[in-house]
Amino acid sequence: MFNLINSKVMNKIISQYNRQSFLSIICASLLLLVSISAGASSAKDMWKSAQESYTQGRFEDALKTYNEIEKSGYVSWQLFYNLGNTYFKLKDNARAILYYERALKLNPAGEDIKSNLELVREFSIDKIDAVPEFIIYTWIKSLNYSFSSDTWSLMSIIFLLFIVLLIFYYRYGHRRGFRKLAFLSSIFFALLLLFSISFAWSQKHSFNQRDAAIVINPVVSVKSTPDMSGKDLFILHEGAKVLIKEEVGQWRRIEIADGRQGWLSSLDAEII
């Protein structure tokens, strides 16, 4: 009898605990949703405020608001593009280039981004002649960046669906000529699927790489060794793009478009 009473009491306690736990989870979820909604609303209001400031010519106010949006974690190519435009209006060409490059990294097919980036580069002091690329590599890269990685991913799904349908028709179709055409078409779409997956992966891989930077200080000396006592090899000015080959402490071994290499302080350039 005593054990039976204890069992009932324990079941009641467990039931109340489970109910309280369930209610706690529901409350926490609602609070999270409210918090996310409030954050989204706040970012939307800041975005509208920044755009109004920009159109009214109050570029410093617009920049301050755009930076607050970025710091809050709301990042997109549109935000980086607007930051680039704002820095350009404020004649900070180095950071304009930096943010155009960041926008282009998120949206490689953005024609407006490319145009503005080319425009602001005209104001750069350093005119570095790039080492010519192999023509096939240039063509493939151009094709790759004609669409964003998300678009290539969507195309991969579409190609896969076509392959499934064509194979299904090849297996169960009645007309021999059409079955043969379906088989050959499935091979063609399989090749397109392979290319689209490769392009989407390469863009994602490139986005995750932190191997390029923009010089933000007016004038910097590229050293022969990773310390201030190193020999000055050449000079770079703000807005120059460098590739990062190696990092040692606060120094980076960099390479510029014409193939020259040297060491640059990490304080002199910001990662794209």
N, C-alpha and C positions, 0 to 999 in steps of 0.2 A: 504493500500500500504506500509506504513511504517513498519507494523508488518510483512508483507511478506518479505521485504528486510532483516529485522532483523532475520527472520527465516532462510533465505538462508545463511546469514553470520554465524549464529550459527552452522548450519549444516556443513559449510565449515571448521569452526574452530574445531568442533568435529571430522570431518573426518581427518584433519591434525594431531590432537592429537592422534587419534587411530593409524594412520600410524606411527607416531613417537614412540608411546608406543610399537607397534609391532616390529619396527626396534630395539628398545632398548632391548627388550626381546631376539631377535635373536642374537644381538651382545654379550649380557651377556652370553647366552648359548654357543656361540662359544668360548668366553674367558674362560668359565668354562671347556669346553672340551679340549682346548689347555693346560690349567693349569693341568688338570688331566693327560693328555698324557705326559706332561713334567715331572710331578712328578713320573709317572710310569717308564719313561725312565731313570730318575735319580736314582730311586731305583734299577732298573735293572743293571745300570752301577756300582753302589756301591756294589751290590751283586756279580757281576763278579770280581770286584776289591778285595773284601774280600776273595773270594774263591782262587784267585791267591795268595794272601798274605799267606793264610793258607797252600796251597800246597808247597809254597816256604819256609815254616818254620818261616815266620814273623808273629808270633801269636799275638803280641801286636797290630800290624797294622790291622790284621784281626779283632781283638776284637773291636778296635776303630770304624771300618767301620760297623760291625754288630750292634754295639750300636747305631750308627747314623741312621741305617735303622729302628731299633726298635723305636727310638725317633720320627722318621718321621711318625710313625703310621702304617707302613707295618709290620704286625704281622702274623706269621704262625708257625705251628709246625716245619717246616723245619728250620726257623730262630732260634727258641729256641733250636732245636737239634744242630745246628752248633755253637750256643753260648755255649752250654754245652760242646761240643767237644773242643772248643777253651779255655774255662776256665780250662778244665782238662789238656790240654797241658801246660797251665801256672801254673799248680799245685794249682789252687784255687778250691779245691774239693767241698767246701760248695756251691759256686755259680754254679759249674758244676751240682751238684745234684739239685739245685734250678731250673735251666733251663731244665734239663732232665724231672723233674717233671712237669714243665709248658708245655713242648712238649707232654708229655704223657697225660696231661689233654685235649689237643686238638686232640690227636691221640692215644686213649687208646689201639688200636690194633697194634701199632708200635713195632715190634720185636727188631729192632735195638736200639730203645730208651730204651726198657726194659733191653736189654743186657748191654748197656753202663751204665745204671743206677746201675745195680747190680755190675758191675765192679768197678765203682767209690766208691760205698758204702763199698767195701772191705777195702778201705783206711780210713774209718771213725773209730774214737776211740771208740765211743759208740756202743756197740753190745747189743741192747735191745731186749729181748725175748718178742714177741707179745703175748697177751692173745689169746688163740685158738678160732677161729670162729666156729660157728655151720656149719657142713659140707654141709648142703643144701644151706645155705647162701653163702658159699664160691663157690659152684658149680654154683649158679645162677649169682653171680658177675663175675665169670670167663667167663660164656657164654655171659653175657651182654657186657663185654669189649673185646670180640673176634672180634667185628666190631665197627666202629665209629658210632656216632649218625647219620651222614649223610647217611651212608650205611643202618642203620636200618630204616631211614625215606624212603629211596628209596624202600627198601623191603616192607614197609607198603603199598606203592602205588601199587606195583606189586601184593601183596596179595589181595588188594581191587579190582583190575581189575579181578583177578581170581574169586573172590566171585561174582562179577557182571555177568561175563560170565556163571558161573555155575548156578546161580539163573535163568538167562535168559533161559538156556537150560532146567532147571527143569520145568520152566513155559511153554515153548513152544515145548519141545522135544517130539518125538513120541514113542520112545522105553521106556517102563516102567522101565526096569532094569537099563538102563543108567540114567534115570531121578532120580531114587533112589540113584544111585551112585553119581550123581551131587549134590544132596541135602546133603548127608553125607560129601562129599568133601568140600562143601561150609562151613559147620560147622568147619571142620578141619582148613581151611584157615582163618576162622574168629578167631579161637584161636591163630593162628600164627600172625594175624594182631594185636590182643590184646597185645601179647608179644612184638612184634616189636615196637609198639607205646609206650609201657611202658618202654622199654629199651632206646629208643631214648629220651623220656622225662627225664628219670633218669640221663642220661649222660648230657643233657643240664642243668638240675638242678644242678648237681654236678659241672659243669663248672662254673656256676654263683656263686657258693658258695665260700666265702673267709674264709674258716674254717681250713686251714692248712698252715703251714709256715716251713721254714728251718732256723735253727740257723746258722748265718753267722760269728759271732764273735768266736775267738779261744776257749774261755772258758767263760761260763756264769753260774751264780748261780740262781737257781729257788727258789723263796721266798715263805714264808708261808702267806704273806699279800702283797697287791699291793703298797709297798713302800720299800725304801732301808733299813729301820730299821727292816724289817721282818726277821724271822729266815731262815737260809739257809737249804733247804730241801734236795736238791741234785744238782749235777753238770752236765751240758751238754756241749758237745764240738761241734765245727763247723760241719755242715752236718747233725745233728740230725733233724728228722722230728717231729713236734709237731702238735697236733690238738688244735684249738682255741675254748674254751668253753664260754668265756665271756671277755668283754673289759671294763676297767675302766680307763679313761684318757689315759695315756701313758703305761698302764700295761695290760697284757693279762693273763687270767687264762688258762693255757694250760694242756694238757694231753698227755703223751707219750704212746707208744705201749703196755707197760706192765701195764698200768692203773694208774700209779702215776700222781698226779696233783700238781700244784703250780702256782705261779705268775712269769711272765717273762716280762722284759721291751720290749716294741715294737721296740726299737733300736737294740735289739739283734737278731732279726729274721725277715726275709722277707716273705711276703705272696706269696704263690705259684700262 
